[in-house]
């Protein structure tokens, strides 16, 4: 039996989780969205399942993605939003979608070891 990944809650009730690698991120996505373990952080087709589920089942569905070297943070050109005017950024589109979905839909902020 695998122990669930847990973090600490900040003053805004956002759970902060520090992960060592993207394999841990894939596991966290699977746990929090009750999905089978798959390569969510590296496979755009797989991670789009979360986007589609949100668009079909949310009371206020919203999703937006963009790529811009000028508007994003350094080395994170992909911006993703599951809420208007709230963006999460990633080095790749699947990674940005994972981070955005966890933050906006599950209240989890992920910090990857290579980003610290």
Secondary structure, DSSP 4 states (H G I P E B T S, - for coil): -PPPP--EE-TTSPEEEEESSHHHHHHHHHHHHT-----TTT-HHHHHHHHHHHHHH-TT---EEEE-TTTSBTTB-EEEEEETTEEEEESSHHHHHHHHHHHHHH-EEEEEGGG-
